[in-house]
């Protein structure tokens, strides 16, 4: 939803009366299209699995951006969603049935069944599996046809995963799918940036700040965050030594 809001804002400001804002929006839109021209299908899946939005919200968003192609885009997303859902049925839907049938102990009465009776029971189990598969297929249709959950406009703390936890008995396969899809982060950060303690320190390559200011910044950072010294500090010290040696060899000439 947030990505769509940003795109709508950029689209609107490209026709702004203010030339400065219009040019800025145009340049930002070019940068935006570089990364978000083709929306990630996973983001669309997340909207479908939100009981407040579902497929209706996707149609609404696509229509706001391009009324001529919104139906085509929404149908493409739905087809991909159904294919992924089918994979979950094959992986999780049938496994529960097979495990329950394989693990159920044989009763004394069943052990005394005739050969014909055993054939009947086998056919019955196959019929039960087919019925369960049909139920799994209807599970998605039931969810999409149900009305949206309406919350307060300011209620941004709605727990979507809790909805699927509560309705796990009604939508067993969809709940597993929602757990996996909704746990995917929308953005990623390079591990060097996430775990490096020296990534934000000013260095000679990042700034032309006076070395006195750099010293003050590094000292303040050490007081506030308690970071350990790193190679950047050594590089700055080498710069100071080079400057001192240069001044000694070539003292400034006074007129």
C-alpha positions as CSV (number, residue, x, y, z in Angstrom):
1,X,0.0,0.0,0.0
2,X,2.8,2.4,0.9
3,X,4.5,1.9,-2.4
4,X,1.3,2.6,-4.3
5,X,0.8,5.8,-2.3
6,X,4.2,7.0,-3.3
7,X,3.6,6.3,-7.0
8,X,0.3,8.1,-6.9
9,X,1.9,11.1,-5.2
10,X,4.6,11.3,-7.8
11,X,2.1,10.9,-10.6
12,X,0.0,13.8,-9.3
13,X,3.0,16.1,-8.8
14,X,4.2,15.6,-12.4
15,X,1.3,17.9,-13.4
16,X,1.9,20.4,-10.6
17,X,1.7,24.2,-11.5
18,X,5.0,24.8,-9.7
19,X,7.7,24.1,-12.2
20,X,10.3,23.2,-9.5
21,X,8.0,20.6,-7.9
22,X,7.0,19.2,-11.3
23,X,10.6,18.8,-12.4
24,X,11.5,17.3,-9.1
25,X,8.6,14.8,-9.3
26,X,9.6,13.8,-12.8
27,X,13.2,13.0,-11.7
28,X,12.0,11.1,-8.6
29,X,9.5,9.2,-10.8
30,X,12.4,8.0,-13.0
31,X,14.3,6.8,-10.0
32,X,11.1,5.2,-8.6
33,X,10.5,3.3,-11.9
34,X,14.0,2.0,-11.8
35,X,13.2,-0.1,-8.7
36,X,9.4,-0.3,-8.6
37,X,8.2,-0.2,-12.2
38,X,7.0,-3.8,-11.9
39,X,5.5,-4.3,-8.5
40,X,6.7,-7.4,-6.7
41,X,4.0,-10.1,-7.0
42,X,4.7,-11.0,-3.3
43,X,3.5,-7.5,-2.3
44,X,0.3,-8.0,-4.2
45,X,-0.1,-11.4,-2.5
46,X,0.2,-9.7,0.9
47,X,-2.6,-7.4,0.0
48,X,-4.8,-10.3,-1.0
49,X,-4.1,-12.1,2.3
50,X,-5.1,-8.9,4.2
51,X,-8.8,-9.4,5.1
52,X,-9.3,-5.6,5.0
53,X,-8.1,-5.4,1.4
54,X,-8.2,-8.6,-0.6
55,X,-8.4,-8.5,-4.4
56,X,-10.8,-5.5,-4.4
57,X,-8.0,-3.2,-3.2
58,X,-5.7,-4.4,-5.9
59,X,-8.2,-3.6,-8.6
60,X,-8.7,-0.2,-7.0
61,X,-5.0,0.6,-6.9
62,X,-4.4,-0.6,-10.5
63,X,-7.4,1.4,-11.7
64,X,-6.1,4.6,-10.1
65,X,-2.7,4.1,-11.9
66,X,-4.0,2.9,-15.3
67,X,-7.7,2.4,-15.9
68,X,-7.1,0.7,-19.2
69,X,-5.0,-2.2,-17.9
70,X,-6.2,-2.6,-14.3
71,X,-8.3,-5.7,-15.0
72,X,-5.5,-7.4,-16.8
73,X,-3.0,-6.8,-14.0
74,X,-5.4,-7.9,-11.3
75,X,-6.2,-11.1,-13.2
76,X,-2.5,-11.9,-13.7
77,X,-1.9,-11.5,-10.0
78,X,-4.9,-13.7,-9.1
79,X,-3.7,-16.5,-11.5
80,X,-0.2,-16.4,-9.9
81,X,-1.8,-16.5,-6.5
82,X,-3.9,-19.5,-7.4
83,X,-0.8,-21.3,-8.7
84,X,1.0,-20.7,-5.4
85,X,-2.0,-21.7,-3.5
86,X,-2.2,-25.0,-5.4
87,X,1.4,-25.7,-4.4
88,X,0.5,-25.2,-0.8
89,X,-2.4,-27.6,-1.2
90,X,-0.1,-30.3,-2.6
91,X,2.4,-29.7,0.1
92,X,0.3,-29.1,3.2
93,X,-3.3,-30.0,2.4
94,X,-2.8,-33.6,1.6
95,X,-0.1,-34.3,4.1
96,X,-2.4,-33.8,7.0
97,X,-4.8,-36.3,5.6
98,X,-2.2,-38.9,4.8
99,X,-0.6,-38.6,8.3
100,X,-3.9,-38.9,10.0
101,X,-4.8,-42.0,8.0
102,X,-1.4,-43.6,8.3
103,X,-1.1,-43.0,12.1
104,X,-4.6,-44.0,13.0
105,X,-4.4,-47.4,14.8
106,X,-6.3,-50.3,13.4
107,X,-9.2,-51.3,15.5
108,X,-10.0,-54.9,16.4
109,X,-13.2,-54.8,14.3
110,X,-11.2,-53.5,11.2
111,X,-8.7,-56.3,11.6
112,X,-11.5,-58.9,11.3
113,X,-12.9,-57.3,8.1
114,X,-13.3,-59.5,5.1
115,X,-11.4,-58.8,1.9
116,X,-14.4,-57.2,0.3
117,X,-15.0,-55.0,3.3
118,X,-11.4,-53.8,3.2
119,X,-11.8,-52.9,-0.5
120,X,-14.9,-50.8,0.4
121,X,-13.0,-49.0,3.2
122,X,-10.1,-48.3,0.8
123,X,-12.4,-46.8,-1.7
124,X,-14.1,-44.7,1.0
125,X,-10.7,-43.3,2.1
126,X,-9.9,-42.3,-1.5
127,X,-13.3,-40.7,-1.7
128,X,-12.6,-38.8,1.5
129,X,-9.3,-37.5,0.1
130,X,-11.0,-36.3,-3.1
131,X,-13.7,-34.5,-1.0
132,X,-11.0,-32.9,1.1
133,X,-9.1,-31.7,-2.0
134,X,-12.4,-30.1,-3.3
135,X,-12.8,-28.4,0.1
136,X,-9.3,-27.0,-0.2
137,X,-10.1,-25.5,-3.6
138,X,-13.3,-24.0,-2.2
139,X,-11.3,-22.5,0.7
140,X,-9.8,-19.7,-1.5
141,X,-13.2,-19.0,-3.1
142,X,-14.9,-18.7,0.2
143,X,-12.3,-16.3,1.5
144,X,-12.4,-14.0,-1.5
145,X,-16.2,-14.0,-1.6
146,X,-16.5,-13.0,2.1
147,X,-16.9,-9.4,2.9
148,X,-14.0,-7.2,3.9
149,X,-13.2,-6.6,7.6
150,X,-13.8,-2.9,8.3
151,X,-11.8,-1.2,10.9
152,X,-11.4,2.4,12.0
153,X,-9.5,4.5,9.5
154,X,-6.9,5.4,12.1
155,X,-6.5,1.8,13.3
156,X,-3.0,1.0,11.9
157,X,-2.4,-1.7,14.6
158,X,-4.6,-4.4,13.1
159,X,-2.9,-7.7,13.4
160,X,-3.4,-9.6,10.1
161,X,-1.4,-12.6,11.3
162,X,-3.7,-12.9,14.4
163,X,-6.7,-13.0,12.0
164,X,-5.2,-16.1,10.3
165,X,-4.3,-17.6,13.6
166,X,-7.9,-17.3,14.8
167,X,-9.3,-18.6,11.5
168,X,-6.9,-21.4,11.1
169,X,-9.6,-24.0,11.3
170,X,-11.7,-22.4,8.6
171,X,-8.8,-21.7,6.3
172,X,-6.0,-24.2,7.1
173,X,-4.1,-24.0,3.9
174,X,-4.5,-20.2,3.5
175,X,-3.3,-19.6,7.0
176,X,-0.1,-21.5,6.4
177,X,0.4,-19.5,3.2
178,X,-0.4,-16.2,4.9
179,X,2.2,-17.0,7.6
180,X,4.9,-17.4,5.0
181,X,4.0,-14.6,2.7
182,X,3.3,-11.9,5.3
183,X,6.6,-12.6,7.1
184,X,8.7,-11.6,4.1
185,X,10.3,-8.1,4.7
186,X,9.4,-5.5,2.1
187,X,13.0,-4.2,1.9
188,X,16.4,-5.6,2.5
189,X,19.6,-4.1,3.8
190,X,23.2,-5.2,2.9
191,X,24.8,-7.2,5.7
192,X,27.7,-4.8,5.8
193,X,25.4,-1.9,6.5
194,X,23.4,-3.8,9.0
195,X,26.3,-5.2,11.1
196,X,29.2,-2.8,10.5
197,X,29.9,-0.4,13.4
198,X,32.0,1.8,11.3
199,X,29.8,2.3,8.3
200,X,28.5,5.7,9.4
201,X,31.8,7.3,10.4
202,X,33.2,10.2,8.4
203,X,36.3,9.3,6.5
204,X,38.6,11.1,4.1
205,X,36.7,9.4,1.2
206,X,33.3,10.6,2.4
207,X,33.8,14.1,3.4
208,X,36.1,17.0,3.2
209,X,35.4,18.1,6.8
210,X,38.2,19.6,8.7
211,X,40.2,17.1,10.7
212,X,39.3,18.9,13.9
213,X,35.6,18.4,13.2
214,X,36.2,14.8,12.4
215,X,37.9,14.3,15.7
216,X,35.0,15.9,17.6
217,X,32.5,13.7,15.8
218,X,34.4,10.5,16.4
219,X,35.0,11.4,20.0
220,X,31.3,12.2,20.6
221,X,30.3,9.0,18.9
222,X,32.5,7.0,21.2
223,X,31.0,8.7,24.2
224,X,27.4,8.2,23.1
225,X,27.6,4.7,21.6
226,X,30.7,3.2,23.0
227,X,32.0,2.0,19.6
228,X,35.5,0.5,19.6
229,X,38.2,2.1,17.5
230,X,38.5,0.9,13.9
231,X,40.8,1.3,10.9
232,X,39.2,4.6,9.9
233,X,40.6,6.2,13.1
234,X,44.1,4.9,12.1
235,X,43.7,6.4,8.6
236,X,42.8,9.8,10.1
237,X,45.9,9.6,12.3
238,X,48.1,8.9,9.4
239,X,46.7,11.9,7.6
240,X,47.6,14.1,10.5
241,X,51.1,12.7,10.6
242,X,51.5,13.3,6.8
243,X,50.3,16.9,7.2
244,X,52.7,17.5,10.1
245,X,55.7,16.1,8.2
246,X,54.7,18.2,5.2
247,X,54.6,21.4,7.2
248,X,58.0,20.6,8.8
249,X,59.6,20.0,5.4
250,X,58.0,22.9,3.7
251,X,57.3,25.6,6.3
252,X,54.9,28.4,5.2
253,X,56.7,31.4,3.8
254,X,55.6,34.8,5.3
255,X,55.7,37.9,3.2
